Amino acid sequence: LQLSPKLSSSAQSTISIQQQRSGYATSLARDNSCLHASPTSGSGFGSSKKKKTRSYGDASSKSPATAAGTELFELQELRAQLQTILKEGLQYQTLSTEKREELTKYVKAVVEKSQTPIDFSGRSDTMGTAKFVAGVEGKSWRMVFSTDPSGEGQDGDGGAELPYGSTVVLRIGEFMGCDGNLDYVLKFSKQIMGLRELVAKSTCSVDIGPVNPGVFSFQYQDIKTNVFGMSNLPVGFFGLLKGRTTYIDTVWFDGERWIERNYLENGNVVYNVYVRDESDEGKD
């Protein structure tokens, strides 16, 4: 569990975030400007809608066990089962209904009852956003579970859902301040249309504004595929069109697990869960 990841030299030299509790005022000192969330519609994993204003629960609303320092039972179970899914390469779409319901219960409990170990918003920890950037930087994040049984929340827009048997990996590169780059990778089993993976070269940013601090966004720049043994075939596929922006509305992060919130068209909230995949790190 990596609660306070070591900041890279680039992040240390370019991010200085001071946030006051009263009024949530933010002052910044960094060398480069941060990208701001674009209203442009997209349909990747994450939400392409304009983000709603965050509501932050009081720490007193968290469970007594969490406040007392005792780790939540649901967190222990969720951590163990997510690691099993990752290690065995399971597709969450293939899990039984009972297992999906069990994991959904655990995810909701963790979000609702336990404080996020890393304060990505920077509201209670003035260096929280910088720690969040350092926590995701240079790592691969595999989507291993979603609480939405219909699949509509996988892209946050109620549009094109992820194909059955596919999974998403975010290969995040280096940051300069709160701006960086990533590869959005849609991986397929070998049986699906002969397509092994689709890679969207993207730019990314962490919002440090006062309205939605900590929102992670990325914009597709170059879409390529690896199909029938031929790689790097430019194509707009599954709604991943160049210039579209996708959002990850983080609600819980500990350096190894990353939970995002999405809204369905009917207003219901669903959660998608990424787990750090060390076996994928270092790949182009």
C-alpha positions, 0 to 999 in steps of 0.5 A: 500500500503506497500512501505517500508516493515519492514525488518525481523531480519534475513534479517537485519542481513544478507543483506547489499547491496551497489550499485553504479550508475556508472557501477552498481558495487555491493558489498555484506556483508552477512552470506550466499551465494546466489543461482544463476540462473540455466539454467536448463529448467523447466515449472512452472509459471514464465520463465525457460529460461535464463533471458535476460539482463534487460533494465532500462528506464530513470525516465524521460521517465515516465509520467509527472503525475507520476513524479509530484506525481499524481497517474496514472489513469490506476494504480487506475483502475488496483488495484481496478479490481484486488482486485475484481477478488481476492475477488470474486475468479474469474478465469481470464480465464473466463473473457470476451475478452473485460475485458481482453483487458481492464486489459491488457491495464492497466497492460502495462500502469503501467509497461511503465509509472510508476516507481516501488514503490520498487526498487527490482533491487537496482539500484536507492535505495541501500536497494531496493533488501532488501526491495523487499525480505522483501516485499515478505517474509512470504506472499502468492501471487496469480496469478490473471491475464496474458496479454497473451490470448493464455496461452503460457506465463503462464509458460514462456516457451511456453510449458504446459499451466495452466489447465483451471480453475486452479490458482497459489499461491506462499506461500513464507516462511522465508529468510536468506539473499537472500535465502528462501523457498516457496510452489508453489501451483497449485489450481484446481476447484473440478471438474477437475480430482478430483484434488484439489491442487498440491504443490511443496516444493521449495527453492527460491532465489533473484538474486543480481548480476549486470546482472539481479538484482532482478530476483526471482528464485525457484527450485522444490524439492518435488512434492505432490498432494491432489487428491480424498481425498488422500493427499501427493501423490508424482508425477511429474505433469504438468512439475513440476519436481524435480530440475527444476528451474523457474524464475520470472522476476520482472518489478513492485512491491509495496508490494501488487501487483507483475508484472512479464515479460515473453517472448514468443517463438516469442519474444513478451512480456507478463505480469503476475500479482500476488496479495497478498492473505492474506486469504491464509497466514498461510496455510501449 
